[in-house]
């Protein structure tokens, strides 16, 4: 049985921003549905949060790229678990940092399938639950890459521009059903993101942050929680959050 009346569903909760979101929502009394591809990490997070907070955590082990897995896992939840107040579409990634002509097709397909199609698969199902409940809040994790295009960012930037556009479309389609939609666009955040981008090359990933202080996952999680804790008549449509060292996707203020 659920512990509370508030439920947050967070995709990609096994690390980084997703894990930080799970923690802050648990601290604020939400029951959680957390999803991810790494079952061991999901279970570790579930056990940790349930031991520290008076909440219930449900784990769903699937890849958002697989629409059958998404549908089977979400639709087979018991009815009380479908009363989701907050959906955080966090699952996403960047692979490679190559020019378009030298890009890796597998990397492109993984980014498109995760960042765009995965978000759509989850949102279509959960938004219909929210329509039935006549309330809800969807938070889509974008990026500064969805606002500006930078050298060698091509396909990743395109996927995050799509998240920006889809957030606007969701706001139009779902507003009449009293469903809020917020897009949060971080700049540089030090998580597993860069490790994944460089296919596990930690030395190359580490160099990305040399000379300045990036954001951390908790910065983004706190911001997301703030957007979903506003009064019922208030919706924060769009929010860009950057470390002070990053003036834009192009300009950096390195430490001297």
CORVEN-V321114 format. One record per pair of residues at least 24 apart in sequence whose C-alpha atoms are under 10 Angstrom apart, sorted by the first residue. I is the first residue (numbers start at 1). J is the second residue. Records with the same first field share a line. If there is no record, write none. Layout:
I=J / J
This chain:
1=56 / 80 / 81
2=30 / 31 / 32 / 55 / 56 / 57 / 58 / 80 / 81
3=29 / 30 / 31 / 32 / 54 / 55 / 56 / 57
4=29 / 30 / 31 / 32 / 54 / 55 / 56
5=29 / 30 / 31 / 80 / 81 / 83 / 84 / 85
6=30 / 31 / 32 / 55 / 81 / 83 / 84 / 85 / 86
7=31 / 32 / 33 / 55 / 56 / 57 / 80 / 81 / 82 / 83 / 84 / 85 / 86 / 87
8=32 / 33 / 34 / 57 / 81 / 83 / 84 / 85 / 86 / 87 / 88 / 136 / 137 / 138
9=33 / 34 / 35 / 57 / 58 / 59 / 81 / 82 / 84 / 85 / 86 / 87 / 88 / 89 / 90 / 126 / 138
10=34 / 35 / 36 / 59 / 86 / 87 / 88 / 89 / 90 / 91 / 139
11=35 / 36 / 37 / 60 / 62 / 63 / 64 / 87 / 88 / 89 / 90 / 91 / 92 / 118 / 119 / 122
12=36 / 37 / 38 / 42 / 61 / 62 / 63 / 64 / 88 / 89 / 90 / 91 / 92 / 93
13=37 / 38 / 41 / 42 / 45 / 59 / 88 / 89 / 90 / 91
14=38 / 39 / 40 / 41 / 42 / 43 / 44 / 45 / 91
15=41 / 42 / 45 / 191 / 192 / 193 / 217
16=90 / 189 / 190 / 191 / 192 / 193 / 216 / 217 / 218 / 220 / 221
17=90 / 91 / 141 / 189 / 190 / 191 / 192 / 193 / 216 / 217 / 218 / 219 / 220 / 221 / 222 / 224
18=88 / 89 / 90 / 91 / 141 / 217 / 218 / 220 / 221
19=45 / 90 / 217 / 218 / 221
20=216 / 217 / 218 / 219 / 220 / 221 / 222
21=88 / 90 / 217 / 218 / 219 / 220 / 221 / 222 / 223 / 224 / 225
22=46 / 49 / 57 / 88 / 221
23=48 / 49 / 52 / 53 / 218 / 221
24=49 / 218 / 221 / 222 / 224 / 225
25=55 / 86 / 221 / 222 / 224 / 225
26=50 / 52 / 53 / 54 / 55 / 56 / 57
27=52 / 53 / 54 / 55
28=53 / 54 / 55 / 225
29=53 / 54 / 55 / 56
30=54 / 55 / 56 / 57 / 85 / 86
31=55 / 56 / 57 / 58 / 81 / 84
32=56 / 57 / 58 / 59 / 81 / 84 / 86
33=57 / 58 / 59 / 60 / 74 / 77 / 81 / 82 / 84 / 87
34=58 / 59 / 60 / 61 / 88
35=59 / 60 / 61 / 62 / 63 / 64 / 70 / 73 / 74 / 90 / 91
36=60 / 61 / 62 / 63 / 64 / 91
37=61 / 62 / 63 / 64
38=62 / 63
63=91 / 114 / 118
64=91 / 92 / 113 / 114 / 115 / 116 / 117 / 118 / 119 / 120 / 121 / 122
65=91 / 110 / 111 / 112 / 113 / 114 / 115 / 116 / 117 / 118 / 119 / 120 / 121 / 122
66=113 / 114 / 117 / 118 / 121
67=113 / 117 / 118 / 120 / 121 / 122
68=121
69=121
70=118 / 121 / 122 / 125
71=121 / 122 / 124 / 125
74=122 / 125 / 126
75=125 / 126
79=129
82=125 / 126 / 128 / 129 / 130 / 132 / 133
83=126 / 129 / 130 / 132 / 133 / 135 / 136
84=126 / 127 / 129 / 130 / 133 / 135 / 136 / 137 / 138
85=126 / 129 / 130 / 133 / 135 / 136 / 137 / 138 / 179 / 228
86=126 / 130 / 135 / 136 / 137 / 138 / 139 / 179 / 180 / 181 / 225 / 228
87=122 / 123 / 126 / 127 / 130 / 136 / 137 / 138 / 139 / 140 / 181 / 228
88=119 / 122 / 123 / 137 / 138 / 139 / 140 / 141 / 182 / 183 / 224
89=115 / 118 / 119 / 120 / 122 / 123 / 138 / 139 / 140 / 141 / 142 / 163 / 183
90=115 / 119 / 139 / 140 / 141 / 142
91=115 / 116 / 118 / 119 / 140 / 141
92=116 / 118 / 119 / 141 / 142 / 156 / 159 / 160 / 193
93=156 / 159 / 192 / 193 / 194 / 196 / 197
94=153 / 155 / 156 / 157 / 159 / 160 / 193 / 194 / 195 / 196 / 197 / 198 / 199
95=153 / 155 / 156 / 193 / 194 / 195 / 196 / 197 / 198 / 199
96=152 / 153 / 155 / 156 / 194 / 196 / 197 / 198 / 199
97=151 / 152 / 153 / 154 / 155 / 156 / 197 / 198
98=151 / 152 / 153 / 154 / 155
99=151 / 152 / 153 / 154 / 155
100=151 / 152 / 153 / 154 / 155
101=152
102=152
103=152 / 154 / 155
107=155 / 156 / 197
108=154 / 155 / 156 / 159
109=155
111=155 / 156 / 158 / 159 / 160
112=155 / 156 / 158 / 159 / 160 / 162
113=159
114=159
115=141 / 142 / 156 / 158 / 159 / 160 / 162 / 163
116=158 / 159 / 160 / 161 / 162 / 163 / 166
117=159
119=163 / 166
120=163 / 166
123=170
127=170 / 174 / 177 / 179
128=174 / 177
130=174 / 177 / 178 / 179
131=174 / 175 / 176 / 177 / 178 / 179
132=177
133=177 / 178 / 179
134=174 / 176 / 177 / 178 / 179
135=174 / 175 / 177 / 178 / 179 / 180 / 232
136=174 / 177 / 178 / 179 / 180 / 181 / 228 / 232
137=174 / 178 / 179 / 180 / 181 / 182 / 227 / 228 / 229 / 235
138=167 / 170 / 171 / 174 / 179 / 180 / 181 / 182 / 183 / 228
139=167 / 180 / 181 / 182 / 183 / 184 / 224 / 225 / 227 / 228 / 236 / 237 / 238
140=164 / 166 / 167 / 181 / 182 / 183 / 184 / 185 / 224 / 238
141=167 / 182 / 183 / 184 / 185 / 186 / 220 / 224
142=167 / 182 / 183 / 184 / 185 / 186 / 187 / 238 / 239 / 240
143=183 / 184 / 185 / 186 / 187 / 188 / 239 / 240 / 241 / 242 / 249
144=184 / 185 / 186 / 187 / 188 / 240 / 241 / 242 / 248 / 249
145=185 / 186 / 187 / 248 / 249
146=185 / 186
147=185 / 240 / 248 / 249
148=248 / 249 / 250
149=249 / 250
150=249 / 250
151=249 / 250
160=185
164=238
167=237 / 238
168=237 / 238
171=235 / 237
178=232 / 233
179=232 / 235
180=227 / 228 / 232 / 233 / 234 / 235 / 236 / 237
181=227 / 228 / 235 / 236 / 237 / 238
182=224 / 227 / 228 / 235 / 236 / 237 / 238 / 239
183=224 / 227 / 236 / 237 / 238 / 239 / 240
184=220 / 223 / 224 / 227 / 236 / 237 / 238 / 239 / 240 / 241
185=220 / 238 / 239 / 240 / 241 / 242
186=215 / 217 / 219 / 220 / 239 / 240 / 241 / 242 / 243
187=214 / 215 / 220 / 240 / 241 / 242 / 243 / 244 / 246 / 247 / 248 / 249
188=213 / 214 / 215 / 216 / 241 / 242 / 243 / 245 / 246 / 248 / 249
189=213 / 214 / 215 / 216 / 217 / 218 / 219 / 220 / 241 / 242 / 243
190=214 / 215 / 216 / 217
191=215 / 216 / 217
209=254
210=254 / 255
211=245 / 252 / 253 / 254 / 255 / 256
212=243 / 244 / 245 / 246 / 252 / 253 / 254 / 255 / 256
213=243 / 244 / 245 / 246 / 253 / 254 / 255
214=242 / 243 / 244 / 245 / 246
215=241 / 242 / 243 / 244 / 245 / 246
216=243
219=243
